[in-house]
Amino acid sequence: MITAVEQLEGKFISGIFAEYAAAECYLEDCCAQEFRIVPTGADVFPLYVLEGYPGDTRFVYTNSREDLVRLVQDAAGTRLADDDAIHFNVYRITKPNASTPPGTDQMGAWWHEHIRNVHLEEVATGDFHNSPMFGQFDDTLRMLERERSSVIAEIRARPENQLLVQRRRELDRVLKALQLLGDNWIQVDKIHSIEHLPWPEHDSSKIRIMEDFDVEDRTIWQELEFRGRRTVRPEGTDALILMKPD
């Protein structure tokens, strides 16, 4: 069960963990009397976290797309006079995330969306279902995560079964790829090819960072031009993803 380590007064979340034991270990490194472990009720990632939701002084957790749509829909009657005003925040968490040093607030660095009047209007028109807060693979990721958990349990019971071990490796590879593409908002049908590092046959001088993209996006991925194509290099990876021409 996914658990969170919250500041006692509900001011912020310091960590999200896939297992309760990991949250306990993290809590030992925090000022324990100022934090608490909270079960989110979700079994797998991606997890949606609502901060400042009307009528709730703490955080609301769900890993259901339908629940999130319903929660936003329920808030639709509270339209604000200022269209730029924020109703509440929605965080999309795709994997365990712990602030360092322990006990600090780094939620601002987590991917999140400020819910404004325009989002409430999108709920009414049905466009909200296409919001970027829903990764394009979120439902598939949850399905595969549940299958992976089931396979791991079977391996514990039958560790000699190599078919199960191979299945887990395949699931790990697929999950890693989908998480990478989903976290970086890369549409699969727009990919031309993937170039793995290093590229000994290519002159690195032919690669240049492009400056015509949102500054905020630089925290998520670098956009480059490689061999005349728009290219994405997600942080922490050893590959360039070459995109098809627009």
C-alpha positions as CSV (number, residue, x, y, z in Angstrom):
1,M,0.0,0.0,0.0
2,I,1.3,3.4,-1.0
3,T,1.9,5.6,2.1
4,A,2.7,9.3,2.6
5,V,4.8,11.1,5.3
6,E,2.8,14.2,6.1
7,Q,3.8,17.2,8.3
8,L,1.4,16.9,11.3
9,E,-0.5,20.1,10.6
10,G,-1.0,19.1,7.0
11,K,1.2,21.8,5.6
12,F,3.2,19.6,3.2
13,I,4.1,16.0,2.3
14,S,7.8,15.1,2.7
15,G,7.7,11.7,1.0
16,I,5.6,9.2,-0.9
17,F,6.5,5.5,-0.5
18,A,5.4,2.2,-2.2
19,E,5.6,0.3,1.1
20,Y,4.9,1.2,4.8
21,A,8.3,-0.1,5.9
22,A,10.1,2.4,3.7
23,A,8.0,5.2,5.2
24,E,8.9,4.1,8.7
25,C,12.6,4.2,7.8
26,Y,12.2,7.6,6.4
27,L,10.3,8.8,9.4
28,E,13.2,7.9,11.6
29,D,15.4,10.4,9.8
30,C,12.8,13.2,10.2
31,C,11.8,15.0,13.4
32,A,9.4,12.2,14.1
33,Q,7.1,14.2,16.5
34,E,6.4,16.6,13.7
35,F,5.3,14.0,11.0
36,R,3.0,11.1,10.6
37,I,2.6,8.2,8.2
38,V,-0.7,8.3,6.3
39,P,-2.1,5.4,4.2
40,T,-3.2,6.8,0.9
41,G,-5.6,3.9,0.1
42,A,-3.9,3.4,-3.3
43,D,-2.1,0.2,-4.2
44,V,-0.1,1.3,-7.2
45,F,1.2,4.3,-9.0
46,P,0.5,6.7,-10.6
47,L,-1.1,8.5,-7.6
48,Y,-3.0,11.8,-7.7
49,V,-2.7,14.0,-4.7
50,L,-5.1,17.0,-4.1
51,E,-3.8,19.8,-1.9
52,G,-6.1,22.5,-0.6
53,Y,-9.3,20.7,-1.8
54,P,-12.4,22.6,-0.6
55,G,-13.6,21.3,2.8
56,D,-10.5,19.2,3.4
57,T,-7.7,20.7,5.5
58,R,-5.2,18.0,4.6
59,F,-4.5,16.0,1.4
60,V,-6.8,13.8,-0.7
61,Y,-5.3,10.8,-2.4
62,T,-6.6,8.6,-5.2
63,N,-5.1,6.6,-8.1
64,S,-8.4,6.5,-10.0
65,R,-8.9,8.8,-13.0
66,E,-12.7,8.6,-12.4
67,D,-12.3,9.7,-8.7
68,L,-10.2,12.7,-9.7
69,V,-12.7,13.7,-12.4
70,R,-15.5,13.4,-9.8
71,L,-13.6,15.4,-7.2
72,V,-13.0,18.3,-9.7
73,Q,-16.6,18.0,-10.8
74,D,-17.8,18.3,-7.2
75,A,-15.8,21.6,-6.9
76,A,-17.3,23.0,-10.1
77,G,-20.0,24.9,-8.2
78,T,-17.4,27.0,-6.4
79,R,-16.3,29.2,-9.4
80,L,-14.0,32.0,-8.3
81,A,-14.4,35.7,-9.4
82,D,-10.8,35.8,-10.6
83,D,-10.2,33.4,-13.4
84,D,-6.5,33.2,-12.5
85,A,-7.2,32.3,-8.9
86,I,-6.3,28.8,-7.8
87,H,-9.0,26.5,-6.3
88,F,-6.5,23.7,-5.3
89,N,-3.5,21.8,-6.6
90,V,-3.3,18.3,-8.1
91,Y,0.0,16.4,-8.0
92,R,0.7,13.4,-10.3
93,I,3.2,11.0,-8.6
94,T,4.5,8.1,-10.7
95,K,7.0,6.6,-8.3
96,P,8.2,6.8,-4.7
97,N,9.4,10.4,-4.0
98,A,11.2,11.4,-0.8
99,S,12.5,14.9,-0.1
100,T,16.1,15.3,0.9
101,P,17.1,16.2,3.5
102,P,14.3,14.2,5.2
103,G,11.5,16.3,6.7
104,T,11.7,19.2,4.2
105,D,9.1,20.5,1.8
106,Q,10.0,20.0,-1.8
107,M,6.5,19.6,-3.2
108,G,6.9,22.6,-5.5
109,A,9.4,20.5,-7.5
110,W,6.8,17.7,-8.0
111,W,4.8,17.8,-11.2
112,H,1.5,19.5,-10.4
113,E,-1.4,21.4,-11.9
114,H,-3.1,24.5,-10.4
115,I,-6.9,24.0,-10.8
116,R,-8.5,27.2,-12.0
117,N,-11.9,28.1,-13.4
118,V,-10.9,26.8,-16.8
119,H,-10.5,23.3,-15.5
120,L,-14.0,23.4,-14.0
121,E,-15.3,24.4,-17.4
122,E,-13.4,21.5,-19.0
123,V,-15.2,19.1,-16.7
124,A,-18.5,20.4,-17.9
125,T,-17.5,20.0,-21.6
126,G,-15.8,16.7,-21.1
127,D,-12.4,18.0,-22.2
128,F,-11.0,17.5,-18.7
129,H,-10.4,13.8,-19.5
130,N,-7.6,14.9,-21.8
131,S,-5.9,17.0,-19.2
132,P,-2.1,16.6,-19.0
133,M,-2.5,15.7,-15.3
134,F,-3.5,12.3,-16.7
135,G,-0.4,10.7,-18.2
136,Q,-1.2,9.0,-21.5
137,F,-0.2,5.6,-20.0
138,D,-1.6,6.0,-16.4
139,D,-4.3,3.3,-16.7
140,T,-1.9,0.9,-18.4
141,L,0.8,1.6,-15.8
142,R,-1.5,0.7,-13.0
143,M,-2.6,-2.5,-14.7
144,L,1.1,-3.5,-15.3
145,E,2.1,-2.5,-11.7
146,R,-0.6,-4.8,-10.3
147,E,0.5,-7.6,-12.6
148,R,4.1,-7.1,-11.5
149,S,3.0,-7.3,-7.8
150,S,1.2,-10.5,-8.5
151,V,4.2,-12.0,-10.3
152,I,6.6,-11.0,-7.5
153,A,4.3,-12.8,-5.0
154,E,4.3,-15.9,-7.2
155,I,8.1,-15.8,-7.4
156,R,8.4,-15.8,-3.6
157,A,6.3,-18.9,-3.6
158,R,8.1,-20.6,-6.5
159,P,11.6,-19.0,-6.8
160,E,12.8,-21.8,-9.1
161,N,10.2,-20.9,-11.8
162,Q,12.3,-19.1,-14.5
163,L,9.2,-18.2,-16.6
164,L,8.0,-16.1,-13.7
165,V,11.5,-14.5,-13.4
166,Q,11.5,-13.7,-17.1
167,R,8.0,-12.2,-16.9
168,R,9.1,-9.9,-14.1
169,R,12.1,-8.7,-16.2
170,E,9.8,-8.0,-19.1
171,L,7.3,-6.1,-17.0
172,D,10.2,-4.1,-15.4
173,R,11.4,-3.1,-18.9
174,V,7.9,-2.1,-20.2
175,L,7.1,-0.2,-17.0
176,K,10.4,1.7,-17.2
177,A,9.8,2.7,-20.8
178,L,6.2,3.7,-20.3
179,Q,7.1,5.7,-17.2
180,L,9.8,7.5,-19.1
181,L,7.5,8.4,-22.0
182,G,4.6,9.3,-19.8
183,D,6.6,11.5,-17.4
184,N,8.0,13.4,-20.3
185,W,4.7,13.8,-22.2
186,I,6.1,12.0,-25.3
187,Q,3.5,10.8,-27.7
188,V,4.5,7.4,-29.0
189,D,3.0,8.0,-32.5
190,K,5.3,11.0,-32.9
191,I,8.6,9.1,-32.3
192,H,10.8,8.5,-35.3
193,S,13.6,6.5,-33.6
194,I,15.7,6.3,-30.4
195,E,19.5,6.9,-30.4
196,H,21.4,5.4,-27.4
197,L,24.4,7.0,-25.9
198,P,27.2,7.3,-26.6
199,W,27.2,8.0,-30.3
200,P,30.7,7.2,-31.5
201,E,29.8,7.6,-35.1
202,H,28.4,11.1,-34.7
203,D,30.1,14.4,-34.1
204,S,28.7,15.9,-30.9
205,S,29.0,19.3,-32.4
206,K,26.0,18.5,-34.5
207,I,23.8,18.4,-31.3
208,R,22.6,21.7,-30.0
209,I,20.1,22.7,-27.4
210,M,17.1,24.5,-28.8
211,E,15.9,27.6,-26.9
212,D,12.4,27.9,-28.3
213,F,10.5,26.0,-25.6
214,D,9.0,26.9,-22.2
215,V,11.6,27.6,-19.5
216,E,9.5,25.4,-17.1
217,D,10.0,22.4,-19.3
218,R,13.8,22.5,-18.7
219,T,13.2,20.8,-15.4
220,I,11.5,17.9,-17.1
221,W,13.5,17.3,-20.3
222,Q,16.0,18.9,-22.7
223,E,14.9,19.5,-26.2
224,L,17.7,19.3,-28.8
225,E,18.2,19.2,-32.5
226,F,20.0,16.1,-33.8
227,R,20.5,15.3,-37.5
228,G,17.9,17.9,-38.4
229,R,15.2,16.5,-36.2
230,R,13.5,17.8,-33.0
231,T,14.8,15.6,-30.3
232,V,14.0,14.9,-26.6
233,R,16.5,13.7,-24.1
234,P,14.8,12.9,-20.8
235,E,16.9,13.7,-17.7
236,G,18.8,10.8,-16.3
237,T,18.6,8.6,-19.4
238,D,21.2,7.5,-21.9
239,A,19.1,8.0,-25.0
240,L,17.9,10.7,-27.4
241,I,14.3,10.3,-28.7
242,L,14.1,11.6,-32.3
243,M,10.7,12.9,-33.1
244,K,8.9,12.8,-36.5
245,P,8.6,16.2,-38.3
246,D,5.6,18.2,-37.2
